[in-house]
Every structure is written in C-alpha cells, then in structure tokens.
Amino acid sequence: MEIITALLTGSLVALILIWFFSREKRKTLPGPYGLPIVGYIPFMGSQPYVTFQELAKRYGPVFTVQLGSRKVVVLDDFQATKDAFIQDAFMGRPPENPFDLKKATLETGAFNGLPWKEQRRFSLHILKDLGFGKSHLEDMIKEEITDLLDHLAKLEGKPSIIRSVLAPSMSNNIASLVFGKRFKYDDPVRKMLDKGLNEGAAAAGQVAWQLFFPEIANLLKFLGIGSEGKIAKILKESRDHTKKEIEEHEATLDENNIRDYIDGYLVEIRKRNDPAFCKEVLEDMVGTFFGAGSETVRLTVDWLVLTMAAYPEVQKKVQAEIDNVVGRERMPSWDEHEKLPYTEAVIMELMRWRTIIPINVLRYTLWDTTLNGYFIPKDSVVVANLWSVHHNPKYWGADAEIFRPERFLTKDGKQVVKSEYFIPFSIGKRSCPGESYARTEVFLYFTSIFQKFNVSLPEGKEPDFDGQLGIGLAPKPQKLCLKLR
C-alpha cells in the first residue's frame, strides 16, 4: 500500500513539475497597451497595415494587440506568416462576420473550420472541369473585355472615373462562371449585383471595427441601422437572386451536362452525405465568388490604369512589348504571358506595391498551438500583414516603397524572376483558390486596354496613391483620360 501511495504521490509531483516548467517555457506575446474597452483601436489610424508595420519594429514579427473586446495576434513578416498558415490550427475563420454567413455555413464549419478543405478541393475541381485556365473561360472573359473596350472608346478621352465601367465587366465574368450567363449592361439584375458589390465593399471597410465589438454589431444588424444594417440589406437582395438562380438550376439540372458552378455544386450535394455541402452553403459560396473574385480583380486593374497614367514611360514600354509580340489587330491571349515579361513584371510589381489585400482575411485558431515559441490559445483571432511582407527592405531592398517593375526581371529583362516573398494571394492552406483565374483575368484586361488606349491624367492633376480600405485596398476615385491609340 505504501509503495502504491509513493508511486501516486511521485506521479502527481512529476505532473505538477511538467505543468509548471511547460508554463515557464511559454513566452508571453508582446504588444502595446491600449485603452479600456476600445483597446488599441483609437491608435490604428486609416492605414492599419502601416500601424502594424511600425508596431512590429518595436515588438517583433509576432505580437498581440487588443482591439475592442478581442486580443488579436499579428504576423508581420514572411516566415511567421508561412509557419502559421501551413498549420491546420490556423485554418479557422472567426464566427463574427460582417457578411452574415448562413446558419448552416457556421454550424458545419464549411467556411470557418477544417471542412473548408473539402469546399476548396471541390471548387478547384469543378472550376477545372468548367475550363478553368483553358480557352473556354478565356473566351468568355474576352467577350466581356470587347464590350468594355467599346464603352471606354465612348468616353472619347474625356476625364472619367473608370471604375463605373470596370466593375460591371468583372462581375459579369463571375456571373458567367456561377450562373452560366452574362447580363447586359442595362439589365436590372446586373445593376443590382453591381450596386451590391460597390456598396458592400464600401460598407465592409466601415464595419471592420465592429468585428471586435460583436455585441454592438449584432444590435446594429438587428435594428437595421448603420453599415451593418446596410450590408444586411444588400446581402438580402443579392441572396434572394442567388436563391432564385439555384431553384431554376435545380429545375433544369442535367447531371451529364454541368453548365456552371451552381450545377456542379448541386450534383455534389446529391453525391455526398455531408451537411457542409448544402444549398445554404452554396449561397455563401456564390457570394464569396462575387466579393473575392470580382472586386479584387477590379481593384487590381483600377490601380494598374492609374499607375500607368502616373508612369507614362512604363506605359510606353508595356505598349511597345504588346505591339511587338501581339500586334494591334487581335486580342492578347494568356498563353502569351511568358512572351511579355515586362508586362508581367509591371502587374506583379503593382500587386506588391499596392497590395490589394494588405491585411489577410482574419484567421481563427481551431486549437491550442505555438508559433515562434509563443503559445497561441484556441479561438485566437490572427491577422497576417501582407503589406509589411511586400514592403520589407529585407526582402525587396532599400527601394521597397518605390514602384519599380524591373525588380521582377532578370538583368537582361527577358525573363520574370519569381520571389517567395511575393504573396498577394496569401500563402498556405487557405491561399486564394482563384489565383490562376484572377491572374489570367488581370493579364487579359490590362494588355487589352493598353493595346488600344493611351491613358493620362487630366492636365494639372497629380495622382493620389493613398488607398481606401473596403473589401480590399482601392484607389481613391480619380478622373483619367483614355484616348484610342
């Protein structure tokens, strides 16, 4: 009996010592002090990605900051971001979401947990079947670009804000992908979808802070006031249309003839016995396609056009390369992108210099984990500062703040140089599944526009490169002159 007692006592002491020393080894995340209730929010400014960059100089590449009622873990360099995002533990999304995901999406973890892996895998598979990266989808994009070029020509070189014609063009590409049809410019459905994208993007920037005060956000949403109420109203209109599209697809579904993403998803629902694959989740997937797939491409092209107006010598080099390889009679094709290294370098440098998603979409730890020796508990909100990765002199040299396409070229300018630190589509297990499609779309729009047009700033005007945060980093509305070459 005494031996048993001694063994139990010894085991208990050993467990206590292990627990004590393991806690001693856990480093506490550093970070700034904030104010009661609001935390560090009053000090974040209009460019939180720059604020995080400055805080990292003081606290290191992994630190924590109190934002409202939430402690947020910030990753501010490439290695920390990579080490975190290759782990399943960092694959979650916070339950609070300004876009009000459907109940089934939240309960099954289709967006917020490990089931996202299956959603991603399926989406990549069906997109490939639909012609992702092949001539079929490229032809659809080119059809849309042809309409856009006609609209741009009608501007007759007058100072104009081009986002009003870019947005419907990009959203129509997504409509073709998910609904299997495109809408005319004056179609009421198209106008509704474009209005939802524009207003939703603007409102998203305004409600970002409410993610850190979920109780207040829920109250505003319930009362239908403020930006939360605005987003809820916008979402209802677009969701009502998506629901109608799904019903029409169900009524005409032919499993041997998959017309679009909705068809493919409906067939997958029938095949699986998986609550994460249902019509409610499909509605949210369609919304994600429009928000992430349409708006981010539009922002990239918008920035490219502004930047070419501000850097006319770069614009001339791009046009000379297009003229030499493609000519002016036919539209450029994606399979020619490697023959246009300077043009590719310009696109890549823009994506680095004006990082469209400067702060990665919020992550949420699914269980306790460690990073850089720091203990990160379950249910931690995590952000990666992609802006900082793209503007770190350690990776890009002393001129990291300067727009210089040559950094992505070999010395002879004949080949594109790829850098592991170039991560505009994020990195790891939740990197953007639509990267290939987005790169193709941006390339085709950019080359087609500058094959046909010269772009300049109105006389006496200077460009403003300080962006505005919404769904992504948008250029401020600025008039530009597009004249046929």
CORKA-V958437 format. One record per pair of residues at least 4 apart in sequence whose ideal C-beta (glycine too) atoms are under 7 Angstrom apart, sorted by the first residue. I is the first residue (numbers start at 1). J is the second residue. Records with the same first field share a line. If there is no record, write none. Layout:
I: J, J
This chain:
1: 5
2: 6
3: 7
4: 8
5: 9
6: 10
7: 11
8: 12
9: 13
10: 14
11: 15
12: 16
13: 17
14: 18
15: 19
16: 20
17: 21
18: 22
19: 23
20: 24
21: 25
22: 26
26: 375
27: 373, 374
29: 62, 63, 64, 73, 374
30: 59, 60, 63
31: 59, 63, 64, 65
32: 40, 55, 65
34: 38, 39, 40, 66
35: 39, 42
38: 42, 68
39: 66, 67, 68
40: 44, 65, 66, 67
41: 67, 68, 209, 212
44: 48, 51
45: 51
47: 51
48: 52, 359
49: 53, 358, 359, 385, 387, 388
50: 54
51: 55
52: 56, 74, 76, 385, 388
53: 76, 385, 387, 388
55: 59, 63, 65
56: 60, 61, 63, 76, 388
59: 63
61: 75, 76, 77, 80
62: 75, 80, 371, 372, 374
63: 74
64: 71, 72, 73, 74
65: 72, 74
66: 71
67: 72, 212
68: 212, 213
69: 212, 213
70: 212, 381
72: 381, 383
73: 376, 380, 381, 382
74: 383, 385
75: 80, 81, 84, 382, 384, 385
76: 80, 385, 388
77: 81, 388, 389, 392
78: 82, 389, 395, 421
79: 83
80: 84, 371, 372
81: 85, 384, 389, 427
82: 86, 427, 428
83: 371
84: 90, 371, 382
85: 90, 427, 428, 429, 430
86: 428, 429
87: 369
88: 114, 366, 429
89: 365, 366, 367, 369
90: 363, 365, 382
91: 114, 116, 366, 429, 430
92: 112, 113, 363, 364, 365, 366
93: 111, 112, 362, 363, 364
94: 211, 362, 364, 381
95: 106, 112
96: 211, 214, 217
97: 101
98: 204, 207, 210, 211, 228, 231
99: 231, 235, 287
100: 221, 232, 235
101: 105, 106, 111, 284
102: 280, 281, 283, 284
103: 107
104: 108, 275, 278, 280, 281
105: 110, 111, 280, 281, 284
106: 112
108: 115, 275, 276, 281
109: 113, 114, 115, 276
110: 115, 116, 119, 276, 281
111: 116, 284
112: 364
113: 366
114: 366
115: 119, 276
116: 120, 430
117: 121
118: 122, 276
119: 123
120: 124, 433
121: 125
122: 126, 268
123: 127, 433
124: 128, 433
125: 129
126: 130, 261, 264
127: 132
128: 132
129: 258, 264
130: 137, 260
131: 136, 137
132: 137, 436, 437
133: 436, 440
135: 139
137: 141
138: 142, 333, 334, 440
139: 143
140: 144, 173, 176
141: 145, 173, 441, 444
142: 146, 331, 444
144: 148, 169, 172, 173, 182
145: 149, 331, 444, 445, 448
146: 150
147: 151, 169
148: 152, 165, 169
149: 153, 448, 452
150: 154
151: 165
152: 165, 453, 482
153: 484
155: 160, 482
157: 481, 482, 483
158: 481
159: 458, 479, 480, 481
160: 479, 480
161: 477, 478, 479
162: 166, 305, 480
163: 167, 302, 477
165: 169
166: 170, 298, 301, 302
167: 171, 194, 197, 198, 298
168: 172, 185, 190, 194
170: 294, 297, 298
171: 175, 193, 194, 197, 290, 294
172: 176, 182, 183, 190
173: 177, 441
174: 178, 289, 290, 293, 294
175: 179, 181, 182, 183
176: 180, 181, 182
177: 260, 261, 289
178: 260, 261, 262, 286, 289
179: 245, 260, 262
180: 259, 260
183: 187, 189, 190
184: 190
185: 190
187: 191
188: 192
189: 193, 241
190: 194
191: 195
192: 196, 237, 241
193: 197, 238, 290
194: 198
195: 199
196: 200, 234, 237, 238
197: 201, 290, 294, 295
198: 202
199: 203, 230, 234
200: 204, 231, 234
201: 295, 470, 471
202: 470
203: 207, 227, 230, 231
204: 208, 470, 471
205: 468, 469, 470
206: 227
207: 227, 228, 231
210: 216, 217, 228
213: 217
214: 218
215: 219
216: 220
217: 221, 228
218: 222
219: 223
220: 225, 226, 228, 229
221: 228, 229, 232
223: 229
224: 229, 232
225: 229
227: 231
228: 232
229: 233
230: 234
231: 235
232: 236
233: 237
234: 238
235: 239
236: 240
237: 241
238: 242, 287
239: 243, 283
240: 244
241: 245
242: 246, 283, 286
243: 247, 283
244: 248
245: 249, 262
246: 250, 262, 279, 282
247: 251
248: 252
249: 253, 262, 263, 266
250: 266
253: 263, 266
255: 267
258: 263, 264, 267
259: 263
261: 265
262: 266, 282
263: 267
264: 268
265: 269, 282, 285
266: 270
267: 271
268: 272, 277
269: 277, 278
272: 277
276: 281
277: 281
279: 283
281: 285
282: 286
283: 287
284: 288
285: 289
286: 290
287: 291
288: 292
289: 293
290: 294
291: 295, 471
292: 296, 434
293: 297, 434
294: 298
295: 299, 471, 472
296: 300, 356, 357, 438, 472
297: 301, 438, 441, 442
298: 302
299: 303, 356, 472, 473, 474
300: 304, 350, 351, 356, 442
301: 305, 442, 445, 446
302: 306, 474, 475
303: 307, 350, 354, 475
304: 308, 347, 350, 446
305: 309, 449, 455, 480
306: 310, 463, 475, 478, 480
307: 311, 350, 403
308: 314, 315, 450, 455
309: 455, 456, 457, 463, 480
310: 457, 463
311: 315, 403
312: 316
313: 317
314: 318, 346, 405
315: 319, 450, 455
316: 320
317: 321, 342
318: 322, 342, 343, 346, 450
319: 323, 450
320: 324
321: 325, 340, 342, 343
322: 326, 332, 340, 343, 447, 450, 451
323: 327, 328
325: 336, 339, 340
326: 330, 332, 336, 451
328: 451
331: 448
332: 336, 444, 447, 448, 451
334: 440, 443, 444
336: 340
337: 344, 443
340: 344
341: 345, 409, 413, 414, 415, 416
342: 346, 405, 409, 413
343: 347, 447
344: 348, 416
345: 349, 405, 406, 408, 409, 416
346: 350, 405
347: 351, 442, 443, 446
348: 352, 408, 422
349: 353, 403, 404, 405, 407, 408
350: 354
351: 355, 356, 424
352: 390, 422
353: 403
354: 467, 473
355: 386, 387, 390, 424, 473
356: 424, 472, 473
357: 386, 472
358: 386, 387, 473
359: 383, 385, 386, 387
360: 383, 384, 386, 426
362: 381, 383
363: 382
364: 379, 381
365: 369, 376, 378, 379, 380, 382
366: 378
367: 378
368: 377, 378
369: 376
370: 374, 375, 376
371: 376
376: 380
385: 389
386: 390, 423, 426
387: 391
388: 392
389: 421, 423
391: 400, 401
392: 396, 400
393: 397, 398, 400
395: 421
396: 400, 407
399: 404
408: 416, 417
409: 413, 415, 416, 417
410: 414, 415, 417
418: 422
423: 427
425: 431, 432, 435
426: 430, 431, 432
427: 431
431: 435
434: 438
435: 439
436: 440
437: 441
438: 442
439: 443
440: 444
441: 445
442: 446
443: 447
444: 448
445: 449
446: 450
447: 451
448: 452
449: 453
452: 484, 485
453: 482, 483, 484, 485
454: 483, 485
455: 480, 481, 482
456: 481
457: 461, 463, 480
458: 479, 481
463: 478
464: 476, 478
466: 476
467: 473, 474, 475
468: 474, 476
469: 473
470: 474
